[in-house]
Amino acid sequence: MTVATGLAVATEGLTKRFRSGQLAVDGIDLRVPHGAVYGFLGPNGSGKTTTIRMLLGLLRPTAGTASLLGQPMPQGAALALPRVGALVEGPAFHPYLSGWHNLMRLDAADRTARASAAEDRVRGALDRVGLAAAAGKRYRHYSLGMRQRLGIAAALLRPRELLVLDEPTNGLDPQGTREVRGLLVELAGAGTTVVLSSHLLSEVEQVCTHVGVMHRGRLVAQDTLAGLHARGASRAVVGTPRPAVAAAVLDRLGLADVVVHPPGATAELGDHAPQDVVAALVHADVPVTEFRVSGAGLEDLFVSLTGEGFDVNG
Ligand SMILES: Nc1ncnc2c1ncn2[C@@H]1O[C@H](COP(=O)(O)OP(=O)(O)OP(=O)(O)O)[C@@H](O)[C@H]1O
């Protein structure tokens, strides 16, 4: 049952079908290496939150397995979760208490933490998320961004090996967004593995080393950011009335991911020189009406993977 792994997060065939019949997560194999900042990217409703809830043991999978820091979930929750900081739909903060007192309450609930150092921990966590000046303000008077940052502060009350954050910059103003992103980069620099879900391609591009792309419950791509850039940057696009023959030529040349796409075919160009590809097509009597190397980058790649545009703001 244990997922044998040296990975910070790993799943095998992780699946969730809700009682309503909705297949929210459909057999995904996540691979998050230690030290990665993993962007879990996908449009709203693609299954990110459901996956994260399963990873944290908050929701039982219908099928498949998940492991967190080498522990099978949910069975190994007691061993794994103290090493994991999570932000998922915010912890239950008390509206009439200040940020400071809310964190003191959460800290007191952690029996493994030394009580005499509680004030230092809370001060440190509020400082890190830029809420020191608002520490005395009641939670109900916090803006959405401040609430989000308090949630992250709660996740940082003790040193964590892994942070799992569901849309951590959602609802933040540009300044708050920059602060949270900076904080994530800083934490990652100190060795913390970070998994963050986002529907913002630009956010994932800015802070992540690895990316998993969700679409309708399926993980349609998973790679390093550099690897995805390479895939997005260099596809050969051939226009021809003989797409099947063209595809066979591309395949024979060793191009990866050959797709027949009438009226033409496309494939990953990889290291191949465009002129060699054109020469081989012509040599094989493929009438080439168009040849180009698509270099439109990640956004186009994601559109081609998911059939949907991504929100590129933020
Ligand atoms: N408790 C539930 N019961 C039934 N269906 C659910 C439940 N929770 C989520 N879903 C459905 O599962 C699908 C995936 O939802 P999920 O919240 O995981 O997506 P998401 O990618 O996190 O999107 P968002 O960013 O909007 O939260 C959606 O179609 C959603 O309506």
The ligand as a Tripos MOL2 file, in Angstrom:
@<TRIPOS>MOLECULE
LIG
   31    33     1     0     0
SMALL
NO_CHARGES

@<TRIPOS>ATOM
      1 N1        -18.0250   17.8260   -2.2720 N.pl3     1 LIG1
      2 C1        -18.2430   17.7570   -3.5930 C.ar      1 LIG1
      3 N2        -19.2960   17.0770   -4.0880 N.ar      1 LIG1
      4 C2        -19.5190   16.9770   -5.4270 C.ar      1 LIG1
      5 N3        -18.7360   17.5620   -6.3740 N.ar      1 LIG1
      6 C3        -17.6740   18.2660   -5.9350 C.ar      1 LIG1
      7 C4        -17.3730   18.4090   -4.5380 C.ar      1 LIG1
      8 N4        -16.2590   19.1680   -4.4240 N.ar      1 LIG1
      9 C5        -15.8820   19.4950   -5.6900 C.ar      1 LIG1
     10 N5        -16.7340   18.9500   -6.5950 N.ar      1 LIG1
     11 C6        -16.6310   19.0520   -8.0680 C.3       1 LIG1
     12 O1        -15.4100   18.4630   -8.4650 O.3       1 LIG1
     13 C7        -14.8180   19.2090   -9.5240 C.3       1 LIG1
     14 C8        -13.4160   19.6260   -9.1390 C.3       1 LIG1
     15 O2        -13.4700   20.6070   -8.1270 O.3       1 LIG1
     16 P1        -12.2100   21.2220   -7.3960 P.3       1 LIG1
     17 O3        -12.6990   22.1910   -6.3710 O.co2     1 LIG1
     18 O4        -11.3120   20.1410   -6.9610 O.co2     1 LIG1
     19 O5        -11.5240   22.0140   -8.6020 O.3       1 LIG1
     20 P2        -10.4060   23.1460   -8.5520 P.3       1 LIG1
     21 O6         -9.5140   22.8700   -9.6960 O.co2     1 LIG1
     22 O7         -9.8150   23.2200   -7.1950 O.co2     1 LIG1
     23 O8        -11.2140   24.4500   -8.8650 O.3       1 LIG1
     24 P3        -11.3560   25.7610   -8.0010 P.3       1 LIG1
     25 O9        -10.1030   26.5210   -8.2610 O.co2     1 LIG1
     26 O10       -12.5790   26.4070   -8.5760 O.co2     1 LIG1
     27 O11       -11.5450   25.3230   -6.5720 O.co2     1 LIG1
     28 C9        -15.7410   20.3730   -9.7990 C.3       1 LIG1
     29 O12       -16.5590   20.0260  -10.8950 O.3       1 LIG1
     30 C10       -16.5490   20.4900   -8.5400 C.3       1 LIG1
     31 O13       -17.8390   21.0080   -8.8260 O.3       1 LIG1
@<TRIPOS>BOND
     1     1     2 1
     2     2     3 ar
     3     2     7 ar
     4     3     4 ar
     5     4     5 ar
     6     5     6 ar
     7     6     7 ar
     8     6    10 ar
     9     7     8 ar
    10     8     9 ar
    11     9    10 ar
    12    10    11 1
    13    11    12 1
    14    11    30 1
    15    12    13 1
    16    13    14 1
    17    13    28 1
    18    14    15 1
    19    15    16 1
    20    16    17 2
    21    16    18 1
    22    16    19 1
    23    19    20 1
    24    20    21 2
    25    20    22 1
    26    20    23 1
    27    23    24 1
    28    24    25 2
    29    24    26 1
    30    24    27 1
    31    28    29 1
    32    28    30 1
    33    30    31 1
@<TRIPOS>SUBSTRUCTURE
     1 LIG1         1 GROUP 0 **** ****
